[in-house]
Amino acid sequence: MILDIKPLSVNDAWKGRRFKTDKYKAYERDILKLLRPMKIPEGPLELYLKWGFSSAGSDWDNPIKPFQDCLQKKYNFNDNRVIRAVTEKVKVRKGAEFIEFEIKSV
């Protein structure tokens, strides 16, 4: 199905400035510490994301932007280069939550 409408950017979905919460700042700090060095390929990219959630009610798309912004910050690339993404979620026991990812050339 194709809808003839311009996609709405998350930046256009809110009025005024948004500010990072303390929880977001802590998350960003922790993610940046956990990410190991990696060389990002040149050109268009594909991003694979797998979320391990302990709540089956968690939305698969909610953590994409904050995590992608952390990747962009750590690896110094513009996330507008991501032209394809594959995202999945799995149910895990509480305390076993995880994020798995891969960045590759398209």
Secondary structure, DSSP 8 states (H G I E B T S, - for coil): ----S----GGGSSSS-----HHHHHHHHHHHHH-------SSSEEEEEEEEES-TT--SSTTHHHHHHHHHHHHT--GGGEEEEEEEEEE--TT--EEEEEEEE-
